[in-house]
Amino acid sequence: MIELDERDECPEDIVHTMCNPDQLGIQLLFVPEEYGGLGGSTFDVYLICEEMARIDLGLATSLFATFLGSDPITVGATPEQKKLWLSRIANEGVLFAYGATEPEAGSDLGSLKTTADRVMQDGKVVGYKINGSKQWISNGGIADLYTVLANTPSGPSWFVVEKGAKGFTHDKPENKHGIRLSNTAALSFVDTYVDADRLIGGAEGQGLLQAQAVFGYTRLMVAAFGLGAGWSALDRAIPYSTKRIQAGSPLSEKQGYTHKLIVPNVVRLEAGRAFIEETAERIDAGEGSLNTEGAIAKYLSTEAGNSAAEASIQALGGYGYTHEYMVEKIKRDVRITTIYEGTSEIMEMTISRDRWQLHLKTRGQHYHERAKQVELLHAAHPNVGADVAALALHALAEVMEKARAGRLTRYQHILLRLGELIAYAEAAATLARRAALMAEGRLNEKANDRFDAAALAAISRIFAREAALKVAQDGLRWVAGAGGVPDAEIPAFEVALNLQAVNRAQSGLIADMDYIADVLYNRVTKREELSALVGVER
Ligand SMILES: Cc1cc2nc3c(=O)[nH]c(=O)nc-3n(C[C@H](O)[C@H](O)[C@H](O)COP(=O)(O)OP(=O)(O)OC[C@H]3O[C@@H](n4cnc5c(N)ncnc54)[C@H](O)[C@@H]3O)c2cc1C
């Protein structure tokens, strides 16, 4: 992999092997059974995405592009179109590319300029002529088929364009910071003619809806990429630190090393995983596309993956900075996950806007209600940090209420910061729930079991402390900073946020971090395990 990365080369043979139904055929997982696929669940797809990202995020991206490219078809195509295109993915392993982004339309896809003009014959639409360009398209130079978003007279619509179509060209591959095994290229369309049956769904103007319909699912996939890449870096740093002797002992025995570079990253990655797993289960249970949950999972897991890879370079010191030790490649690769399929800032906005509506609809009670549910969980499982997650949720409700009263979301920065606080508070509750399920032996059998009940409970307690502190302190900071509380009322707001309880909840943090370090380095004593199960007294 490292040689291909250095040569900036997409190994097309490996990509085709991955998609060849007679060889690996990974794409079969996301093609429904009726079209010759395996019809894997969202949970299965998450598992595969994490594994692929552990190997190489560029190759994973290539497969993801076929998945994305086929998405508008799965969601919106006519039965005939589905049969034609999905069967070809399953049976022939054709590669797709997903052409949405344009030079001037990235996060704001609505401003796309590519056009698809009707071609009429005898008063009937017989085809379309596509004109425009697409930017940063994964598989752009190697795909067999392209799904392309273009403006028809009735609005944005998806079209399937075949490689080699007249007037369609792609540029040479981009010279990228990371995922250098993935082919990324710009596309150009000059009067590219497609027959009318290439309009996905047969009706114009459905494109943006079709794109949004599966965001929950596709963002979970990228979330899993962040998770896999982050763990892949840590799984290099952890063994390295047991062998590297400095100042007379291995780095793994130095608390200032493990508690800065390793443990917090493990905790944040596992918070992301908890959110991914819970959301995947809910999508599979038919709760809809869960776009906001997908956004939270993506936001947390990709930011965590990025930080974990960055910390892993530091953990390997000078070796980490060289190509040979891989962590710097992983860091370059994972960086894309906070950008594509919606940037972290767009995730913050998506999360915040959606939950803001819930806050308004419930007259500020939404997160207080959620907190009460988590308090019930605490009564049954006093060791999973649910009490502290509840503090985070209550504080969040107070912050949002002050933001409402002061009309603070007119400041875009406040709106986006709320997105971050929401993600942390919700993930703290989710992690506590999963730690409780693990303790009861009721976690889905496919769920990750790297950590046992005692360790997951400790991870959950650590994350809950971080979430509560972040929500209360940052919430106070931004609300006060935007003039939402007069100076004289800050002490009362601190009481409403329960800042004292949030501060008190930090006690026991180092003991829990010690425990997780011991778990990671296989040096847990029976006594330690017992006290971790019971939870650290506060
Ligand atoms: C390697 C790679 C592969 C890709 N693969 C594909 C693909 O296969 N298909 C495809 O269609 N696209 C693909 N993309 C495009 C990718 O999805 C976009 O780059 C991404 O959505 C961001 O758009 P942009 O680059 O135009 O950045 P912009 O939207 O211009 O954003 C730039 C910065 O501004 C911030 N920002 C944007 N809008 C706002 C706002 N309203 N308020 C506050 N901040 C804002 C963003 O968060 C970001 O930090 C790929 C990109 C790369 C780099």
The ligand as an SDF file (V2000), in Angstrom:
LIG
                    3D

 53 58  0  0  0  0  0  0  0  0999 V2000
  -10.9060   13.0680   -2.4520 C   0  0  0  0  0  0  0  0  0  0  0  0
  -12.3000   13.5490   -2.6690 C   0  0  0  0  0  0  0  0  0  0  0  0
  -13.2530   12.6960   -3.1570 C   0  0  0  0  0  0  0  0  0  0  0  0
  -14.5530   13.1520   -3.3970 C   0  0  0  0  0  0  0  0  0  0  0  0
  -15.4750   12.3070   -3.9690 N   0  0  0  0  0  0  0  0  0  0  0  0
  -16.6620   12.8140   -4.3970 C   0  0  0  0  0  0  0  0  0  0  0  0
  -17.5610   12.0230   -5.1820 C   0  0  0  0  0  0  0  0  0  0  0  0
  -17.2860   10.8510   -5.4700 O   0  0  0  0  0  0  0  0  0  0  0  0
  -18.7070   12.5840   -5.6250 N   0  0  0  0  0  0  0  0  0  0  0  0
  -19.0380   13.8730   -5.3370 C   0  0  0  0  0  0  0  0  0  0  0  0
  -20.0830   14.3220   -5.7730 O   0  0  0  0  0  0  0  0  0  0  0  0
  -18.2200   14.6630   -4.5670 N   0  0  0  0  0  0  0  0  0  0  0  0
  -17.0410   14.1610   -4.1070 C   0  0  0  0  0  0  0  0  0  0  0  0
  -16.1860   14.9460   -3.3730 N   0  0  0  0  0  0  0  0  0  0  0  0
  -16.5760   16.3080   -3.0630 C   0  0  0  0  0  0  0  0  0  0  0  0
  -16.8790   16.5240   -1.5880 C   0  0  0  0  0  0  0  0  0  0  0  0
  -18.0890   15.9270   -1.2460 O   0  0  0  0  0  0  0  0  0  0  0  0
  -16.8420   18.0470   -1.3680 C   0  0  0  0  0  0  0  0  0  0  0  0
  -15.4830   18.4400   -1.4380 O   0  0  0  0  0  0  0  0  0  0  0  0
  -17.4380   18.4490   -0.0450 C   0  0  0  0  0  0  0  0  0  0  0  0
  -18.8220   18.2410   -0.0460 O   0  0  0  0  0  0  0  0  0  0  0  0
  -17.1590   19.9190    0.2710 C   0  0  0  0  0  0  0  0  0  0  0  0
  -17.4500   20.7580   -0.8140 O   0  0  0  0  0  0  0  0  0  0  0  0
  -16.3540   21.7980   -1.3220 P   0  0  0  0  0  0  0  0  0  0  0  0
  -15.0830   21.0670   -1.5300 O   0  0  0  0  0  0  0  0  0  0  0  0
  -16.9240   22.5260   -2.4540 O   0  0  0  0  0  0  0  0  0  0  0  0
  -16.1360   22.7870   -0.1100 O   0  0  0  0  0  0  0  0  0  0  0  0
  -17.0260   24.0230    0.2960 P   0  0  0  0  0  0  0  0  0  0  0  0
  -18.4640   23.6480    0.3150 O   0  0  0  0  0  0  0  0  0  0  0  0
  -16.6280   25.2000   -0.4880 O   0  0  0  0  0  0  0  0  0  0  0  0
  -16.5370   24.2180    1.7980 O   0  0  0  0  0  0  0  0  0  0  0  0
  -15.2880   24.7820    2.1500 C   0  0  0  0  0  0  0  0  0  0  0  0
  -15.2890   25.0110    3.6620 C   0  0  0  0  0  0  0  0  0  0  0  0
  -16.3400   25.9140    4.0060 O   0  0  0  0  0  0  0  0  0  0  0  0
  -17.2230   25.3180    4.9320 C   0  0  0  0  0  0  0  0  0  0  0  0
  -18.5900   25.7050    4.5890 N   0  0  0  0  0  0  0  0  0  0  0  0
  -19.2610   25.4460    3.4550 C   0  0  0  0  0  0  0  0  0  0  0  0
  -20.4950   25.9530    3.5050 N   0  0  0  0  0  0  0  0  0  0  0  0
  -20.6110   26.5570    4.6990 C   0  0  0  0  0  0  0  0  0  0  0  0
  -21.6650   27.2740    5.3440 C   0  0  0  0  0  0  0  0  0  0  0  0
  -22.8490   27.4420    4.7610 N   0  0  0  0  0  0  0  0  0  0  0  0
  -21.4340   27.7680    6.5750 N   0  0  0  0  0  0  0  0  0  0  0  0
  -20.2400   27.5770    7.1890 C   0  0  0  0  0  0  0  0  0  0  0  0
  -19.2160   26.9110    6.6260 N   0  0  0  0  0  0  0  0  0  0  0  0
  -19.3960   26.4010    5.4030 C   0  0  0  0  0  0  0  0  0  0  0  0
  -17.0170   23.8310    4.7790 C   0  0  0  0  0  0  0  0  0  0  0  0
  -17.3510   23.1330    5.9620 O   0  0  0  0  0  0  0  0  0  0  0  0
  -15.5350   23.7510    4.4770 C   0  0  0  0  0  0  0  0  0  0  0  0
  -14.8050   23.8040    5.6620 O   0  0  0  0  0  0  0  0  0  0  0  0
  -14.9040   14.4900   -3.0960 C   0  0  0  0  0  0  0  0  0  0  0  0
  -13.9360   15.3480   -2.5570 C   0  0  0  0  0  0  0  0  0  0  0  0
  -12.6490   14.9130   -2.3830 C   0  0  0  0  0  0  0  0  0  0  0  0
  -11.6220   15.8750   -1.8790 C   0  0  0  0  0  0  0  0  0  0  0  0
  1  2  1  0
  2  3  1  0
  2 52  2  0
  3  4  2  0
  4  5  1  0
  4 50  1  0
  5  6  2  0
  6  7  1  0
  6 13  1  0
  7  8  2  0
  7  9  1  0
  9 10  1  0
 10 11  2  0
 10 12  1  0
 12 13  2  0
 13 14  1  0
 14 15  1  0
 14 50  1  0
 15 16  1  0
 16 17  1  0
 16 18  1  0
 18 19  1  0
 18 20  1  0
 20 21  1  0
 20 22  1  0
 22 23  1  0
 23 24  1  0
 24 25  2  0
 24 26  1  0
 24 27  1  0
 27 28  1  0
 28 29  2  0
 28 30  1  0
 28 31  1  0
 31 32  1  0
 32 33  1  0
 33 34  1  0
 33 48  1  0
 34 35  1  0
 35 36  1  0
 35 46  1  0
 36 37  1  0
 36 45  1  0
 37 38  2  0
 38 39  1  0
 39 40  1  0
 39 45  2  0
 40 41  1  0
 40 42  2  0
 42 43  1  0
 43 44  2  0
 44 45  1  0
 46 47  1  0
 46 48  1  0
 48 49  1  0
 50 51  2  0
 51 52  1  0
 52 53  1  0
M  END
$$$$
